[in-house]
Amino acid sequence: MPTLAVIEGFAIGGGLAIAAACDLRIATPGSCLGVPIARTLGNCLSIANYARLVAALGASRAKRMLLLAENLSAEEALAAGFLSEIVEAGELDRRVGELCSRLVSMPPSPCA
């Protein structure tokens, strides 16, 4: 079943890991995404979460974000292909509804 991450504001740490595990991701302008583990002692990502970030952002952008504890803007995440689109906050619920309606209109999964 497809999953949709809706980011309004911050997707930092675990929030970004959850978003990375989703199939589609949309965010509002001004949203901020990151994993500031470089600033913490003994904190790390699982190899699965690391692989998701590399697959979604590209190796050099993911490394920069992780090693330098840099956050990405919604615009940079869109340019990297991590986000499907950026939607104004006032239009977010309507757009989520449109996407969900379109997803449920597709043929059912053969595994269901």
Residue pairs with C-beta under 8 A, 6 or more apart in sequence:
1 109
1 112
2 23
2 24
2 103
3 21
3 22
3 23
3 24
4 22
4 23
4 24
4 25
4 26
4 96
4 99
4 100
4 103
5 11
5 18
5 19
5 22
5 24
5 25
5 26
6 26
6 27
6 92
6 96
7 15
7 19
7 25
7 26
7 27
7 28
7 31
7 33
7 74
7 83
8 27
8 28
8 31
8 89
8 92
9 28
9 30
9 31
9 32
10 31
10 32
10 33
11 18
11 19
11 27
11 31
11 32
11 33
11 34
12 32
12 33
12 34
12 35
12 36
12 71
13 34
13 35
13 36
13 37
16 33
16 34
16 35
16 53
17 35
17 45
17 49
17 52
19 25
19 33
20 49
20 52
20 53
20 56
20 82
21 49
21 52
24 84
24 99
25 77
25 82
25 83
25 84
26 83
26 84
26 85
26 86
26 87
26 92
26 95
26 96
26 99
27 33
27 74
27 77
27 78
27 83
27 86
27 87
28 74
28 86
28 87
28 88
28 89
28 92
29 74
29 75
29 86
29 88
29 89
30 73
30 74
31 73
31 74
31 77
31 86
32 71
32 72
32 73
32 74
33 71
33 72
33 73
33 74
33 77
33 82
34 65
34 69
34 70
34 71
34 72
35 45
35 53
35 65
35 66
35 69
36 69
36 71
37 43
37 44
37 45
37 66
37 69
38 66
38 67
38 68
38 69
39 69
45 53
45 66
50 62
50 66
53 62
53 65
53 66
54 62
56 62
56 80
56 81
56 82
57 65
57 72
57 77
57 80
57 81
57 82
58 80
58 81
61 72
61 80
64 70
65 71
65 72
72 80
72 82
74 83
74 86
75 86
77 83
78 85
78 86
85 95
87 95
